[in-house]
Amino acid sequence: MPTAPQANAADAADRYVPSGNAERLFGSVKERGVARTAIDVAAWGLRLIGGPPLARYARRNETFSLNGAEFPYFYSWDNWTWLNERTVEVPIALAALAAVRADRVLEVGAVMPHYSAVSHRVIDKYEDGPGIEQADILDLHADQQYDLVLSISTVEHVGWDETPRDPGKALLAIERLKDFVAPGGELVVTLPVGYHPPLEAALRADAETFTSVEALRCSRRSRAWSQVSPKSVAGVSYNPLTYSASAVLICRWTRAISDSAI
């Protein structure tokens, strides 16, 4: 099973550390029973061993559709993307990046550096690596604006996976990300459904947080992803045992060209 992301010693004082494999396994047994847990673990192990070839065979299609556009599924051994939502998040992000000059892009949450050579600005509070600025987005002033601000499966961790837990902090992070968007530019945020239920409830209650919200859902049997109504995935659960989502929201916000800059 996947290993939970761990905080280093310096971060331990203010970051929530997810439970380990054994604790998650026993928790799943207690909540869903031995049989359901065993089936999930066996299925996950089979898909892991089968790798991308098995995923391609099961899906019967090399692409998924979003708003009429076709995107190729993304397969990487880094984080075993064919097993989780990265398989659709990464191609959506790559398409957004291809449309904008690198110096006009800000990524919050170091995800794309794992899957492609990047030359755009990357900020991450905890992850360290070449070209990554370690900073909390809420501590930064938007002294520069960008045509694309990208955040892949990151916002849901803000406040939620930190100690003390603050469910409302993720919404504050979204508003801060908007400050970095240039007039005519776009904010693209993906969220794994079920990971941060209070955030999702807040987004449903306020339809104006984003300009548009789309949803993709994964078939339990084929693992193929298809576009569905965002309302239809309300209440879909996140699988903490395998750290994977069966639905993902693609949220976009565009700053009007008439909006003043910084």
C-alpha positions as CSV (number, residue, x, y, z in Angstrom):
1,M,0.0,0.0,0.0
2,P,1.2,3.6,-0.5
3,T,3.1,5.2,2.3
4,A,1.5,8.2,3.9
5,P,3.4,11.5,3.3
6,Q,5.5,12.3,6.3
7,A,6.6,15.6,7.7
8,N,10.2,16.2,8.5
9,A,11.4,17.0,12.0
10,A,11.2,20.7,11.4
11,D,7.6,20.6,10.3
12,A,6.4,18.2,13.0
13,A,5.3,21.0,15.3
14,D,2.7,22.4,12.9
15,R,1.9,19.7,10.5
16,Y,-0.6,16.9,10.8
17,V,1.1,13.6,10.2
18,P,-1.2,11.0,8.6
19,S,-1.6,7.6,10.2
20,G,0.7,4.8,9.1
21,N,-0.2,1.7,7.0
22,A,-1.0,-0.5,9.9
23,E,-3.3,2.0,11.6
24,R,-5.1,2.7,8.3
25,L,-5.5,-1.0,7.7
26,F,-7.0,-1.7,11.1
27,G,-9.1,1.4,10.8
28,S,-10.5,0.1,7.5
29,V,-11.2,-3.3,9.0
30,K,-13.1,-1.7,11.9
31,E,-15.1,0.6,9.6
32,R,-15.8,-1.7,6.6
33,G,-15.0,-5.2,7.8
34,V,-12.3,-7.7,6.9
35,A,-13.8,-8.8,3.6
36,R,-14.2,-5.4,2.1
37,T,-10.7,-4.3,3.2
38,A,-9.2,-7.5,1.9
39,I,-10.9,-7.0,-1.5
40,D,-9.6,-3.4,-1.7
41,V,-6.1,-4.4,-0.8
42,A,-6.0,-7.3,-3.3
43,A,-7.4,-5.2,-6.1
44,W,-4.9,-2.4,-5.4
45,G,-2.1,-4.9,-5.3
46,L,-3.2,-6.5,-8.6
47,R,-3.4,-3.2,-10.3
48,L,0.0,-2.2,-8.9
49,I,1.7,-5.4,-10.2
50,G,-0.1,-5.2,-13.5
51,G,1.2,-1.6,-14.0
52,P,0.2,0.7,-16.9
53,P,-0.3,-2.3,-19.3
54,L,-3.1,-3.7,-17.1
55,A,-4.6,-0.2,-16.7
56,R,-4.6,0.4,-20.4
57,Y,-6.3,-3.0,-21.0
58,A,-9.0,-2.4,-18.4
59,R,-9.8,1.1,-19.6
60,R,-10.0,0.1,-23.3
61,N,-9.3,3.6,-24.2
62,E,-6.1,5.8,-24.2
63,T,-8.0,9.0,-23.5
64,F,-10.7,10.6,-21.3
65,S,-12.9,13.5,-22.2
66,L,-13.4,16.8,-20.5
67,N,-15.7,19.5,-22.0
68,G,-15.5,17.8,-25.4
69,A,-11.6,17.8,-25.4
70,E,-9.7,14.5,-25.3
71,F,-6.8,14.0,-22.9
72,P,-4.4,11.0,-22.8
73,Y,-4.2,9.2,-19.5
74,F,-1.0,9.8,-17.7
75,Y,1.1,6.9,-16.6
76,S,4.1,7.2,-14.3
77,W,5.8,5.0,-11.7
78,D,6.2,8.1,-9.6
79,N,3.2,7.9,-7.2
80,W,1.8,5.1,-9.4
81,T,-0.4,7.5,-11.3
82,W,-2.5,4.8,-13.0
83,L,-3.9,3.9,-9.5
84,N,-5.1,7.3,-8.5
85,E,-6.4,10.7,-9.7
86,R,-3.0,11.8,-10.9
87,T,-3.7,9.9,-14.2
88,V,-6.2,12.6,-15.1
89,E,-4.9,15.6,-13.1
90,V,-1.5,15.6,-14.8
91,P,-2.7,15.7,-18.4
92,I,-5.1,18.5,-17.6
93,A,-2.3,20.5,-16.0
94,L,0.1,19.8,-18.9
95,A,-2.5,21.1,-21.4
96,A,-2.9,24.3,-19.3
97,L,0.9,24.8,-19.0
98,A,1.3,24.3,-22.8
99,A,-0.9,27.3,-23.5
100,V,1.1,29.8,-21.3
101,R,4.7,31.0,-21.3
102,A,6.7,29.4,-18.4
103,D,7.6,32.8,-16.9
104,R,3.9,33.6,-16.7
105,V,3.1,30.5,-14.6
106,L,2.9,30.0,-10.8
107,E,2.4,26.5,-9.4
108,V,1.5,26.2,-5.7
109,G,2.1,22.7,-4.5
110,A,5.1,20.9,-6.1
111,V,3.4,18.3,-8.3
112,M,4.4,18.9,-11.9
113,P,8.2,18.8,-11.1
114,H,7.7,15.1,-10.4
115,Y,6.4,14.4,-13.9
116,S,8.1,16.9,-16.3
117,A,10.9,19.3,-16.5
118,V,9.6,22.7,-15.4
119,S,10.9,26.2,-15.7
120,H,7.9,28.0,-14.1
121,R,7.8,29.2,-10.5
122,V,6.9,26.6,-7.9
123,I,6.0,27.2,-4.3
124,D,5.5,24.5,-1.7
125,K,5.3,24.9,2.1
126,Y,6.9,21.5,2.9
127,E,8.5,19.9,-0.1
128,D,12.2,20.7,-0.9
129,G,13.9,20.3,-4.2
130,P,15.6,22.2,-7.1
131,G,13.8,25.3,-8.0
132,I,11.1,24.9,-5.3
133,E,10.4,27.9,-3.0
134,Q,9.5,26.7,0.5
135,A,6.8,29.1,1.7
136,D,3.3,29.2,2.9
137,I,1.1,30.8,0.2
138,L,-0.9,32.6,2.9
139,D,2.4,34.3,4.1
140,L,3.2,35.7,0.6
141,H,2.2,39.0,-0.9
142,A,1.2,38.9,-4.6
143,D,4.0,41.2,-5.8
144,Q,3.7,39.6,-9.2
145,Q,0.8,38.2,-11.2
146,Y,0.6,35.3,-13.6
147,D,-1.5,34.2,-16.6
148,L,-1.8,30.8,-15.0
149,V,-1.8,29.9,-11.4
150,L,-1.9,26.1,-11.0
151,S,-2.6,24.0,-7.9
152,I,-2.9,20.2,-8.2
153,S,-4.4,18.4,-5.2
154,T,-2.8,20.8,-2.8
155,V,-5.5,23.2,-1.5
156,E,-7.4,20.4,0.4
157,H,-4.3,19.9,2.6
158,V,-4.2,23.5,3.7
159,G,-5.3,23.8,7.3
160,W,-6.8,20.2,7.1
161,D,-3.5,18.3,7.4
162,E,-1.9,20.8,9.8
163,T,-2.1,21.1,13.6
164,P,-4.2,22.7,14.9
165,R,-6.7,21.7,12.2
166,D,-8.5,24.7,10.6
167,P,-11.1,23.7,8.1
168,G,-11.6,27.3,6.9
169,K,-8.0,27.9,6.0
170,A,-8.3,26.2,2.5
171,L,-10.9,28.8,1.4
172,L,-8.5,31.5,2.5
173,A,-5.8,29.9,0.4
174,I,-8.0,29.9,-2.6
175,E,-8.7,33.6,-2.3
176,R,-5.0,34.2,-1.9
177,L,-4.3,32.3,-5.0
178,K,-6.6,34.6,-6.9
179,D,-4.5,37.5,-5.9
180,F,-1.7,36.1,-8.0
181,V,-3.8,35.9,-11.2
182,A,-3.2,38.6,-13.8
183,P,-6.1,40.3,-15.6
184,G,-7.4,37.8,-18.2
185,G,-5.5,35.1,-16.5
186,E,-6.8,31.8,-15.0
187,L,-6.6,29.9,-11.7
188,V,-6.8,26.1,-12.1
189,V,-7.3,24.0,-8.9
190,T,-8.0,20.3,-8.7
191,L,-9.5,18.7,-5.6
192,P,-9.8,15.0,-4.8
193,V,-13.4,14.5,-3.8
194,G,-14.0,13.3,-0.2
195,Y,-10.7,14.4,1.2
196,H,-11.8,17.7,2.7
197,P,-15.6,17.5,3.0
198,P,-16.1,20.9,4.7
199,L,-14.2,22.6,1.8
200,E,-16.4,20.9,-0.7
201,A,-19.6,21.8,1.2
202,A,-18.4,25.4,1.3
203,L,-17.8,25.4,-2.5
204,R,-21.3,24.0,-3.1
205,A,-22.8,26.7,-0.9
206,D,-21.0,29.5,-2.7
207,A,-21.1,29.0,-6.5
208,E,-19.2,32.2,-7.1
209,T,-15.9,31.0,-5.6
210,F,-14.9,29.6,-9.0
211,T,-16.0,30.6,-12.5
212,S,-16.6,27.0,-13.4
213,V,-16.3,23.6,-11.7
214,E,-16.2,20.3,-13.6
215,A,-16.0,16.8,-12.2
216,L,-14.5,13.5,-13.4
217,R,-15.4,10.2,-11.8
218,C,-13.5,6.8,-12.0
219,S,-15.3,3.6,-12.7
220,R,-14.6,1.1,-9.9
221,R,-14.4,-1.8,-12.3
222,S,-12.6,-0.4,-15.4
223,R,-10.8,2.5,-13.7
224,A,-11.8,4.6,-16.7
225,W,-12.6,8.3,-15.9
226,S,-15.6,10.1,-17.3
227,Q,-17.0,13.6,-16.9
228,V,-20.1,13.8,-14.6
229,S,-22.1,16.6,-12.9
230,P,-20.3,18.1,-9.9
231,K,-23.5,17.6,-8.0
232,S,-23.4,13.9,-8.6
233,V,-20.1,13.4,-6.8
234,A,-21.2,15.2,-3.6
235,G,-20.7,12.7,-0.8
236,V,-18.4,10.4,-2.7
237,S,-15.8,9.1,-0.3
238,Y,-12.0,9.3,-0.4
239,N,-10.1,6.1,0.2
240,P,-7.6,6.7,3.0
241,L,-6.4,3.1,2.8
242,T,-4.9,3.5,-0.7
243,Y,-4.7,7.3,-0.7
244,S,-6.8,7.7,-3.8
245,A,-10.0,9.4,-4.9
246,S,-12.7,8.0,-7.1
247,A,-13.7,11.5,-8.2
248,V,-11.9,14.8,-8.8
249,L,-13.1,18.4,-9.2
250,I,-11.5,20.7,-11.7
251,C,-12.1,24.3,-10.6
252,R,-11.3,27.3,-12.6
253,W,-11.5,31.0,-11.9
254,T,-10.7,33.7,-14.5
255,R,-9.9,37.3,-13.6
256,A,-11.7,39.8,-15.8
257,I,-9.4,41.8,-18.1
258,S,-10.9,45.0,-16.7
259,D,-9.7,44.0,-13.2
260,S,-6.9,46.1,-12.0
261,A,-3.5,44.5,-11.5
262,I,-1.6,44.4,-8.2
